[in-house]
Amino acid sequence: MAQALTRLPPAQLPEAAWDFAAGKAVSERTKFLGCENKTLIVEVPDANWRAQLYAMAPQLLSQLNQFIPVERIEFKLARPQDEKRKS
């Protein structure tokens, strides 16, 4: 998987890098929103997820930086209707 990431077009790389760094279980419950000014923006289902992922941010950043230059991850809470749609 990691080697495949290096062959992706630049526009697809941030989302694919998030999926790789987060792992399947996390990436299935979160949604990549974008990458701006070296900040990856990810939607999370609730405050508990956000707290857990902020605690994991150093490890996630280490994984992400193998593929994209990112200094920070911002975790945004899903709006209630978005959360229902994911279930």
C-alpha positions as protocol buffer text, in pm:
chain_id: "A"
residue {
  index: 1
  type: MET
  ca { x: 0 y: 0 z: 0 }
}
residue {
  index: 2
  type: ALA
  ca { x: 270 y: 248 z: 98 }
}
residue {
  index: 3
  type: GLN
  ca { x: 449 y: 200 z: -233 }
}
residue {
  index: 4
  type: ALA
  ca { x: 123 y: 250 z: -425 }
}
residue {
  index: 5
  type: LEU
  ca { x: 78 y: 589 z: -258 }
}
residue {
  index: 6
  type: THR
  ca { x: 392 y: 724 z: -418 }
}
residue {
  index: 7
  type: ARG
  ca { x: 240 y: 659 z: -763 }
}
residue {
  index: 8
  type: LEU
  ca { x: -84 y: 850 z: -705 }
}
residue {
  index: 9
  type: PRO
  ca { x: -156 y: 1186 z: -867 }
}
residue {
  index: 10
  type: PRO
  ca { x: -82 y: 1472 z: -624 }
}
residue {
  index: 11
  type: ALA
  ca { x: -451 y: 1562 z: -589 }
}
residue {
  index: 12
  type: GLN
  ca { x: -536 y: 1212 z: -458 }
}
residue {
  index: 13
  type: LEU
  ca { x: -236 y: 1174 z: -230 }
}
residue {
  index: 14
  type: PRO
  ca { x: -358 y: 1354 z: 87 }
}
residue {
  index: 15
  type: GLU
  ca { x: -676 y: 1146 z: 118 }
}
residue {
  index: 16
  type: ALA
  ca { x: -495 y: 821 z: 42 }
}
residue {
  index: 17
  type: ALA
  ca { x: -221 y: 911 z: 292 }
}
residue {
  index: 18
  type: TRP
  ca { x: -489 y: 970 z: 558 }
}
residue {
  index: 19
  type: ASP
  ca { x: -648 y: 632 z: 486 }
}
residue {
  index: 20
  type: PHE
  ca { x: -308 y: 464 z: 513 }
}
residue {
  index: 21
  type: ALA
  ca { x: -197 y: 647 z: 830 }
}
residue {
  index: 22
  type: ALA
  ca { x: -530 y: 610 z: 1009 }
}
residue {
  index: 23
  type: GLY
  ca { x: -587 y: 248 z: 919 }
}
residue {
  index: 24
  type: LYS
  ca { x: -906 y: 85 z: 797 }
}
residue {
  index: 25
  type: ALA
  ca { x: -1111 y: 103 z: 1120 }
}
residue {
  index: 26
  type: VAL
  ca { x: -1045 y: 475 z: 1171 }
}
residue {
  index: 27
  type: SER
  ca { x: -1069 y: 577 z: 806 }
}
residue {
  index: 28
  type: GLU
  ca { x: -1409 y: 405 z: 779 }
}
residue {
  index: 29
  type: ARG
  ca { x: -1545 y: 622 z: 1064 }
}
residue {
  index: 30
  type: THR
  ca { x: -1385 y: 948 z: 957 }
}
residue {
  index: 31
  type: LYS
  ca { x: -1404 y: 1158 z: 642 }
}
residue {
  index: 32
  type: PHE
  ca { x: -1115 y: 1337 z: 474 }
}
residue {
  index: 33
  type: LEU
  ca { x: -1225 y: 1696 z: 404 }
}
residue {
  index: 34
  type: GLY
  ca { x: -912 y: 1851 z: 261 }
}
residue {
  index: 35
  type: CYS
  ca { x: -557 y: 1970 z: 310 }
}
residue {
  index: 36
  type: GLU
  ca { x: -475 y: 2340 z: 338 }
}
residue {
  index: 37
  type: ASN
  ca { x: -155 y: 2516 z: 445 }
}
residue {
  index: 38
  type: LYS
  ca { x: 4 y: 2192 z: 569 }
}
residue {
  index: 39
  type: THR
  ca { x: -308 y: 2114 z: 777 }
}
residue {
  index: 40
  type: LEU
  ca { x: -504 y: 1798 z: 709 }
}
residue {
  index: 41
  type: ILE
  ca { x: -876 y: 1842 z: 783 }
}
residue {
  index: 42
  type: VAL
  ca { x: -1073 y: 1535 z: 888 }
}
residue {
  index: 43
  type: GLU
  ca { x: -1434 y: 1499 z: 998 }
}
residue {
  index: 44
  type: VAL
  ca { x: -1497 y: 1276 z: 1300 }
}
residue {
  index: 45
  type: PRO
  ca { x: -1826 y: 1133 z: 1430 }
}
residue {
  index: 46
  type: ASP
  ca { x: -1816 y: 1279 z: 1783 }
}
residue {
  index: 47
  type: ALA
  ca { x: -1611 y: 1448 z: 2055 }
}
residue {
  index: 48
  type: ASN
  ca { x: -1479 y: 1117 z: 2189 }
}
residue {
  index: 49
  type: TRP
  ca { x: -1335 y: 1030 z: 1850 }
}
residue {
  index: 50
  type: ARG
  ca { x: -1186 y: 1377 z: 1821 }
}
residue {
  index: 51
  type: ALA
  ca { x: -1017 y: 1349 z: 2162 }
}
residue {
  index: 52
  type: GLN
  ca { x: -876 y: 1004 z: 2085 }
}
residue {
  index: 53
  type: LEU
  ca { x: -745 y: 1112 z: 1746 }
}
residue {
  index: 54
  type: TYR
  ca { x: -586 y: 1429 z: 1884 }
}
residue {
  index: 55
  type: ALA
  ca { x: -403 y: 1203 z: 2131 }
}
residue {
  index: 56
  type: MET
  ca { x: -284 y: 993 z: 1835 }
}
residue {
  index: 57
  type: ALA
  ca { x: -187 y: 1298 z: 1625 }
}
residue {
  index: 58
  type: PRO
  ca { x: 193 y: 1266 z: 1670 }
}
residue {
  index: 59
  type: GLN
  ca { x: 189 y: 908 z: 1538 }
}
residue {
  index: 60
  type: LEU
  ca { x: -52 y: 999 z: 1258 }
}
residue {
  index: 61
  type: LEU
  ca { x: 165 y: 1296 z: 1155 }
}
residue {
  index: 62
  type: SER
  ca { x: 471 y: 1074 z: 1147 }
}
residue {
  index: 63
  type: GLN
  ca { x: 294 y: 834 z: 910 }
}
residue {
  index: 64
  type: LEU
  ca { x: 149 y: 1114 z: 695 }
}
residue {
  index: 65
  type: ASN
  ca { x: 483 y: 1292 z: 656 }
}
residue {
  index: 66
  type: GLN
  ca { x: 620 y: 990 z: 473 }
}
residue {
  index: 67
  type: PHE
  ca { x: 396 y: 1096 z: 183 }
}
residue {
  index: 68
  type: ILE
  ca { x: 278 y: 1456 z: 226 }
}
residue {
  index: 69
  type: PRO
  ca { x: 418 y: 1760 z: 408 }
}
residue {
  index: 70
  type: VAL
  ca { x: 168 y: 1815 z: 690 }
}
residue {
  index: 71
  type: GLU
  ca { x: 231 y: 1990 z: 1022 }
}
residue {
  index: 72
  type: ARG
  ca { x: -110 y: 1960 z: 1183 }
}
residue {
  index: 73
  type: ILE
  ca { x: -436 y: 1766 z: 1173 }
}
residue {
  index: 74
  type: GLU
  ca { x: -764 y: 1942 z: 1244 }
}
residue {
  index: 75
  type: PHE
  ca { x: -1051 y: 1715 z: 1351 }
}
residue {
  index: 76
  type: LYS
  ca { x: -1395 y: 1862 z: 1291 }
}
residue {
  index: 77
  type: LEU
  ca { x: -1712 y: 1724 z: 1442 }
}
residue {
  index: 78
  type: ALA
  ca { x: -1968 y: 1588 z: 1198 }
}
residue {
  index: 79
  type: ARG
  ca { x: -2302 y: 1761 z: 1192 }
}
residue {
  index: 80
  type: PRO
  ca { x: -2577 y: 1537 z: 1335 }
}
residue {
  index: 81
  type: GLN
  ca { x: -2734 y: 1463 z: 995 }
}
residue {
  index: 82
  type: ASP
  ca { x: -2392 y: 1368 z: 854 }
}
residue {
  index: 83
  type: GLU
  ca { x: -2337 y: 1122 z: 1140 }
}
residue {
  index: 84
  type: LYS
  ca { x: -2673 y: 952 z: 1075 }
}
residue {
  index: 85
  type: ARG
  ca { x: -2587 y: 917 z: 706 }
}
residue {
  index: 86
  type: LYS
  ca { x: -2262 y: 731 z: 789 }
}
residue {
  index: 87
  type: SER
  ca { x: -2429 y: 471 z: 1013 }
}
